Amino acid sequence: MNGSQNLQELLEIMKKQEDMIALMETLQGENEKLTRELEESQKKLKQKTKRLKESVALNEKLNSENRQLLQQIENWNSLQP
């Protein structure tokens, strides 16, 4: 009876190990998926950051040109009687 009980306990332990391995494989798969998604999100963020910097640079250039134009308009207006 003792041998049978030990065998039963061993089978239960093995079943738990199989379940744990299956869970670990599932978690590893999810981890790999999340890692890919994170890498893709980081890539998109980098691209958007680059575009945003380019946009800021263009806006600054336009603002500078607008200030120059306004200054020219003010100068012309001051020359008119």
Backbone torsions as a table, in degrees:
resi	resn	phi	psi	omega
1	MET	NA	-38.8	-178.5
2	ASN	-65.0	-40.7	177.9
3	GLY	-64.5	-39.9	178.2
4	SER	-65.6	-39.3	179.2
5	GLN	-67.4	-41.6	178.0
6	ASN	-62.8	-41.4	179.0
7	LEU	-63.2	-41.6	178.3
8	GLN	-62.9	-43.2	178.5
9	GLU	-63.7	-40.3	177.8
10	LEU	-62.5	-42.6	178.0
11	LEU	-62.8	-40.8	178.3
12	GLU	-64.6	-41.4	178.3
13	ILE	-63.7	-42.7	179.9
14	MET	-64.1	-39.6	178.2
15	LYS	-63.8	-42.4	178.0
16	LYS	-63.5	-38.7	177.9
17	GLN	-64.4	-42.8	177.6
18	GLU	-60.8	-43.5	178.4
19	ASP	-62.4	-41.6	179.9
20	MET	-65.9	-40.7	178.4
21	ILE	-63.6	-43.4	178.8
22	ALA	-62.2	-42.0	178.4
23	LEU	-64.4	-43.0	179.0
24	MET	-62.7	-39.4	177.9
25	GLU	-65.1	-41.1	177.4
26	THR	-62.8	-46.0	-179.8
27	LEU	-64.8	-37.6	178.6
28	GLN	-65.2	-41.5	177.2
29	GLY	-62.0	-43.4	178.5
30	GLU	-65.0	-39.3	178.9
31	ASN	-63.0	-43.1	178.9
32	GLU	-64.4	-40.6	178.2
33	LYS	-63.0	-45.9	180.0
34	LEU	-65.4	-35.0	177.6
35	THR	-64.2	-43.0	177.4
36	ARG	-63.2	-43.3	179.6
37	GLU	-63.7	-39.3	178.5
38	LEU	-64.8	-44.1	178.8
39	GLU	-61.7	-41.7	178.6
40	GLU	-65.2	-41.7	178.8
41	SER	-64.6	-40.0	178.1
42	GLN	-64.7	-38.8	178.1
43	LYS	-63.1	-46.0	178.8
44	LYS	-63.4	-41.0	179.1
45	LEU	-62.7	-40.9	178.9
46	LYS	-62.8	-42.6	178.8
47	GLN	-64.6	-43.6	-179.7
48	LYS	-66.8	-36.8	177.9
49	THR	-63.9	-41.8	178.6
50	LYS	-62.3	-46.0	179.1
51	ARG	-63.1	-39.0	179.5
52	LEU	-64.6	-42.3	177.9
53	LYS	-62.9	-41.2	177.7
54	GLU	-63.2	-41.3	179.3
55	SER	-64.4	-42.1	178.7
56	VAL	-62.8	-42.8	179.3
57	ALA	-62.3	-42.9	178.0
58	LEU	-64.2	-41.5	179.0
59	ASN	-62.7	-41.1	178.7
60	GLU	-64.0	-41.1	177.9
61	LYS	-62.9	-45.5	178.3
62	LEU	-62.5	-41.3	178.5
63	ASN	-61.5	-40.8	179.0
64	SER	-63.8	-46.1	178.5
65	GLU	-63.0	-39.4	178.1
66	ASN	-63.6	-40.6	177.8
67	ARG	-63.2	-40.8	178.5
68	GLN	-63.9	-43.0	178.1
69	LEU	-63.3	-42.7	178.2
70	LEU	-61.9	-39.7	178.1
71	GLN	-64.4	-40.6	177.6
72	GLN	-64.3	-41.6	178.4
73	ILE	-62.5	-42.7	178.2
74	GLU	-62.8	-40.0	178.8
75	ASN	-64.8	-43.5	179.1
76	TRP	-64.5	-41.7	179.7
77	ASN	-63.5	-34.5	-179.2
78	SER	-73.2	-22.2	178.8
79	LEU	-81.7	-21.2	-179.5
80	GLN	-78.6	143.3	-178.8
81	PRO	-71.5	NA	NA
